[in-house]
């Protein structure tokens, strides 16, 4: 992998709208706002007027950054971000977090958010995996303005660009066989060199060389030999990679573009202003910047996000637990909780811990992203989900819990109002799965444990239960308040505690040793059901 250096922005001369890459000074902000109102262009001092992504001599200093100009650019052109997953399996948590950040940047600046499906890997890409991506985006409520756009629908466009690059010498055919390349790399390793393509099929290196028969050539991009690539990463700051670390990468094979080439053409055509992705793509960025420059295309802002790790500090994988977005739906998490948690995983704004989509879009800035890898905390995720469960609409929870209850053998029809049951149980349930578990006894015939029932009816339990049944049967209107009065009356007449009556009630009526508020629970089960179960236990 190429070696890259992180560099600090150089000290700049004192200017009205420029400091050391840390954002404009207060006076600079005032100046910036005045200029914005006048719609006047903002320019850096002539000596600092350089691109944020340049190809400079290696001996040169890093570029200077006019922060006010960069901020003004956000307002003077449309902000366009994209999420571009490959449909080769599940939608990973890391992909979902990147999508959230891309969405938030676009919404923050009133721009556009695009969905692109990078499906050029015909071996691994499947329609099922594409649907997983679409379902995941829908579940997280990540509404995109354009797309989905499929790379395989754009093959003619890639060929058009490649043909032009071949015509003007920015790309060339390479006839090296896999066996040749393997031998080349082994020789380089033996000589203590970094394995890399040696340019043997560059036009100047193969003059008079016969084209081998039966070899399907690939097309390689002619990477600059000298200098270095520097870009100002929106998260990591200035990064420099020497061109000597890069070789001539393959940009097309058998008419199919490779990743590094296709994404440049796509982002160029789609006018993507900010490329936001995982830090594992940092090594791809200098190669892509060189292709942008070769095409004469504007280089977007790059922002690389630190990876998500498990609690052991290692890259998140299946051994750490669930890593698929839609698996969290199956496990009973609410989408707003996952959205909130992933957004907070590697980004922060003051003391904001729990926030809505709109609140995130209002305050989100890439500069608030951490450079350190984020560690996932499953307990915190469950806690956050429970907070959203408590606030969720009862009718919505009922709709989400119903199929889970029925999958457990419960029959919703003919049972108590599920909306009311969810309202009773939601504050005690961390997930929809736990809510379904807790609600199940309302919708199945209870299987009372004989031993538990015998123990509950001992020591005065039978008498208390019988008296409660008599008082309940006499009630004209079964409400929680009236049931509570019945319980109080039994406790006073029998001289017993709440536990001594509530325990036999829970065991014989609910087949459980714990329930929510007993008076509300009995009302939901219904008067006839409660009385029938009491009579059965006393028989």
ChimeraX attribute file (.defattr): number of C-alpha atoms within 10 A of each C-alpha:
attribute: neighborCount
match mode: 1-to-1
recipient: residues
	/A:1	10
	/A:2	16
	/A:3	10
	/A:4	17
	/A:5	12
	/A:6	15
	/A:7	15
	/A:8	15
	/A:9	18
	/A:10	14
	/A:11	11
	/A:12	15
	/A:13	12
	/A:14	9
	/A:15	12
	/A:16	18
	/A:17	23
	/A:18	25
	/A:19	22
	/A:20	17
	/A:21	19
	/A:22	12
	/A:23	18
	/A:24	21
	/A:25	16
	/A:26	11
	/A:27	10
	/A:28	18
	/A:29	17
	/A:30	14
	/A:31	16
	/A:32	22
	/A:33	13
	/A:34	12
	/A:35	14
	/A:36	15
	/A:37	8
	/A:38	9
	/A:39	10
	/A:40	10
	/A:41	12
	/A:42	18
	/A:43	14
	/A:44	19
	/A:45	14
	/A:46	7
	/A:47	9
	/A:48	15
	/A:49	14
	/A:50	14
	/A:51	16
	/A:52	19
	/A:53	24
	/A:54	21
	/A:55	22
	/A:56	18
	/A:57	14
	/A:58	17
	/A:59	8
	/A:60	9
	/A:61	11
	/A:62	23
	/A:63	21
	/A:64	24
	/A:65	25
	/A:66	27
	/A:67	20
	/A:68	24
	/A:69	18
	/A:70	17
	/A:71	15
	/A:72	17
	/A:73	14
	/A:74	13
	/A:75	13
	/A:76	12
	/A:77	10
	/A:78	16
	/A:79	21
	/A:80	25
	/A:81	29
	/A:82	28
	/A:83	24
	/A:84	23
	/A:85	19
	/A:86	21
	/A:87	23
	/A:88	20
	/A:89	15
	/A:90	20
	/A:91	25
	/A:92	19
	/A:93	20
	/A:94	22
	/A:95	19
	/A:96	24
	/A:97	25
	/A:98	22
	/A:99	27
	/A:100	24
	/A:101	26
	/A:102	25
	/A:103	26
	/A:104	27
	/A:105	26
	/A:106	25
	/A:107	21
	/A:108	18
	/A:109	17
	/A:110	14
	/A:111	19
	/A:112	20
	/A:113	24
	/A:114	22
	/A:115	23
	/A:116	19
	/A:117	20
	/A:118	22
	/A:119	23
	/A:120	20
	/A:121	17
	/A:122	11
	/A:123	8
	/A:124	12
	/A:125	17
	/A:126	16
	/A:127	11
	/A:128	13
	/A:129	17
	/A:130	22
	/A:131	14
	/A:132	20
	/A:133	26
	/A:134	16
	/A:135	15
	/A:136	22
	/A:137	20
	/A:138	13
	/A:139	17
	/A:140	21
	/A:141	14
	/A:142	20
	/A:143	13
	/A:144	19
	/A:145	15
	/A:146	13
	/A:147	12
	/A:148	15
	/A:149	16
	/A:150	15
	/A:151	21
	/A:152	16
	/A:153	10
	/A:154	14
	/A:155	15
	/A:156	12
	/A:157	15
	/A:158	21
	/A:159	15
	/A:160	10
	/A:161	14
	/A:162	22
	/A:163	16
	/A:164	13
	/A:165	19
	/A:166	16
	/A:167	11
	/A:168	9
	/A:169	13
	/A:170	18
	/A:171	24
	/A:172	24
	/A:173	17
	/A:174	19
	/A:175	18
	/A:176	18
	/A:177	14
	/A:178	9
	/A:179	8
	/A:180	10
	/A:181	15
	/A:182	12
	/A:183	12
	/A:184	16
	/A:185	17
	/A:186	13
	/A:187	13
	/A:188	16
	/A:189	13
	/A:190	11
	/A:191	10
	/A:192	9
	/A:193	11
	/A:194	13
	/A:195	18
	/A:196	16
	/A:197	17
	/A:198	14
	/A:199	18
	/A:200	12
	/A:201	18
	/A:202	18
	/A:203	15
	/A:204	9
	/A:205	11
	/A:206	12
	/A:207	9
	/A:208	8
	/A:209	9
	/A:210	7
	/A:211	13
	/A:212	11
	/A:213	7
	/A:214	7
	/A:215	11
	/A:216	13
	/A:217	17
	/A:218	19
	/A:219	24
	/A:220	25
	/A:221	25
	/A:222	22
	/A:223	19
	/A:224	20
	/A:225	13
	/A:226	14
	/A:227	17
	/A:228	24
	/A:229	24
	/A:230	27
	/A:231	26
	/A:232	26
	/A:233	20
	/A:234	20
	/A:235	19
	/A:236	22
	/A:237	18
	/A:238	22
	/A:239	20
	/A:240	22
	/A:241	23
	/A:242	22
	/A:243	22
	/A:244	14
	/A:245	16
	/A:246	21
	/A:247	20
	/A:248	20
	/A:249	20
	/A:250	21
	/A:251	23
	/A:252	22
	/A:253	13
	/A:254	9
	/A:255	14
	/A:256	19
	/A:257	24
	/A:258	17
	/A:259	17
	/A:260	18
	/A:261	22
	/A:262	22
	/A:263	18
	/A:264	23
	/A:265	21
	/A:266	18
	/A:267	22
	/A:268	17
	/A:269	11
	/A:270	14
	/A:271	17
	/A:272	22
	/A:273	23
	/A:274	20
	/A:275	21
	/A:276	26
	/A:277	24
	/A:278	16
	/A:279	17
	/A:280	11
	/A:281	13
	/A:282	19
	/A:283	15
	/A:284	15
	/A:285	20
	/A:286	27
	/A:287	23
	/A:288	19
	/A:289	24
	/A:290	23
	/A:291	23
	/A:292	19
	/A:293	14
	/A:294	16
	/A:295	16
	/A:296	9
	/A:297	16
	/A:298	16
	/A:299	25
	/A:300	22
	/A:301	17
	/A:302	22
	/A:303	23
	/A:304	23
	/A:305	29
	/A:306	21
	/A:307	20
	/A:308	23
	/A:309	18
	/A:310	19
	/A:311	14
	/A:312	10
	/A:313	12
	/A:314	13
	/A:315	15
	/A:316	22
	/A:317	15
	/A:318	10
	/A:319	8
	/A:320	15
	/A:321	10
	/A:322	16
	/A:323	17
	/A:324	20
	/A:325	25
	/A:326	22
	/A:327	15
	/A:328	16
	/A:329	18
	/A:330	12
	/A:331	13
	/A:332	19
	/A:333	23
	/A:334	23
	/A:335	20
	/A:336	19
	/A:337	23
	/A:338	22
	/A:339	20
	/A:340	22
	/A:341	22
	/A:342	22
	/A:343	25
	/A:344	19
	/A:345	20
	/A:346	21
	/A:347	18
	/A:348	18
	/A:349	13
	/A:350	6
	/A:351	6
	/A:352	10
	/A:353	12
	/A:354	16
	/A:355	15
	/A:356	12
	/A:357	17
	/A:358	11
	/A:359	13
	/A:360	23
	/A:361	19
	/A:362	14
	/A:363	13
	/A:364	21
	/A:365	18
	/A:366	19
	/A:367	17
	/A:368	15
	/A:369	23
	/A:370	16
	/A:371	17
	/A:372	12
	/A:373	18
	/A:374	22
	/A:375	18
	/A:376	20
	/A:377	13
	/A:378	14
	/A:379	9
	/A:380	11
	/A:381	18
	/A:382	18
	/A:383	14
	/A:384	21
	/A:385	24
	/A:386	22
	/A:387	17
	/A:388	21
	/A:389	26
	/A:390	17
	/A:391	11
	/A:392	16
	/A:393	14
	/A:394	20
	/A:395	14
	/A:396	11
	/A:397	21
	/A:398	21
	/A:399	13
	/A:400	17
	/A:401	24
	/A:402	19
	/A:403	15
	/A:404	20
	/A:405	25
	/A:406	15
	/A:407	11
	/A:408	13
	/A:409	12
	/A:410	20
	/A:411	17
	/A:412	17
	/A:413	9
	/A:414	7
	/A:415	14
	/A:416	15
	/A:417	14
	/A:418	22
	/A:419	17
	/A:420	14
	/A:421	23
	/A:422	28
	/A:423	18
	/A:424	17
	/A:425	21
	/A:426	26
	/A:427	16
	/A:428	15
	/A:429	20
	/A:430	21
	/A:431	23
	/A:432	27
	/A:433	19
	/A:434	18
	/A:435	25
	/A:436	27
	/A:437	15
	/A:438	20
	/A:439	22
	/A:440	22
	/A:441	19
	/A:442	23
	/A:443	20
	/A:444	17
	/A:445	15
	/A:446	16
	/A:447	13
	/A:448	17
	/A:449	12
	/A:450	12
	/A:451	8
	/A:452	15
	/A:453	21
	/A:454	15
	/A:455	13
	/A:456	23
	/A:457	22
	/A:458	11
	/A:459	10
	/A:460	14
	/A:461	20
	/A:462	19
	/A:463	16
	/A:464	23
	/A:465	25
	/A:466	17
	/A:467	17
	/A:468	23
	/A:469	21
	/A:470	12
	/A:471	15
	/A:472	21
	/A:473	14
	/A:474	11
	/A:475	13
	/A:476	8
	/A:477	12
	/A:478	19
	/A:479	17
	/A:480	17
	/A:481	13
	/A:482	16
	/A:483	21
	/A:484	15
	/A:485	15
	/A:486	21
	/A:487	23
	/A:488	17
	/A:489	15
	/A:490	23
	/A:491	19
	/A:492	11
	/A:493	10
	/A:494	14
	/A:495	11
	/A:496	15
	/A:497	13
	/A:498	12
	/A:499	10
	/A:500	18
	/A:501	24
	/A:502	21
	/A:503	22
	/A:504	28
	/A:505	27
	/A:506	21
	/A:507	25
	/A:508	28
	/A:509	25
	/A:510	24
	/A:511	19
	/A:512	18
	/A:513	14
	/A:514	13
	/A:515	19
	/A:516	14
	/A:517	12
	/A:518	19
	/A:519	19
	/A:520	19
	/A:521	19
	/A:522	23
	/A:523	18
	/A:524	22
	/A:525	19
	/A:526	15
	/A:527	17
	/A:528	11
	/A:529	15
	/A:530	20
	/A:531	18
	/A:532	12
	/A:533	19
	/A:534	20
	/A:535	14
	/A:536	10
	/A:537	20
	/A:538	13
	/A:539	6
